Amino acid sequence: MDVLPPEALLARFSPERIATAEAFRALVRHVIPGVIERVRPGWGLIGYDLPVGRRTVYFAFVWPEVEHVHLGFEYGVHMDDPDGRLQGSGRKVRWVTAVWPDDVDPRTVEPLVREAARVASMSGDERLARLLDRELTAGGRPRSGTDPGS
């Protein structure tokens, strides 16, 4: 199988989108030294695998589109996001979006990349426990509406 370099995937986009994608790529590689970057041609994105012991885990991606670029996190729903920067409401993936390279602010994006790597390093059981704990304590009380004090 031929390996497609990221530059080949990005070549079909405008210089602005390429520069934005490159800003995200540089940030991920800076925050996570040793990250494994490879193009997922079927998905049309650049994926990142995190070495965890003797295995790797897919944890992030840069997904260029005509109008903007996403930096996404495979286990985004499990991530701590106290400032509410992550977009998405699906079952698992969350992302941030930038139009211009200057939109990629390391002060806000680097902590998200670190958190994504931390969460991806957890076992599936640990991630599930975090999610259930969050659901249980949302708003300071159980979501089911059953309040033992009432």
Secondary structure, 3 states (H helix, E strand, C coil): CCCCCHHHHHCCCCHHHHHHHHHHHHHHHHHCCCCEEEEECCCCEEEEEEEECCEEEEEEEEEECCCCEEEEECCHHHCCCCCCCCECCCCCCEEEEECCHHHCCHHHHHHHHHHHHHHHCCCHHHHHHHHHHHHHHHHHCCCCCCCCCC
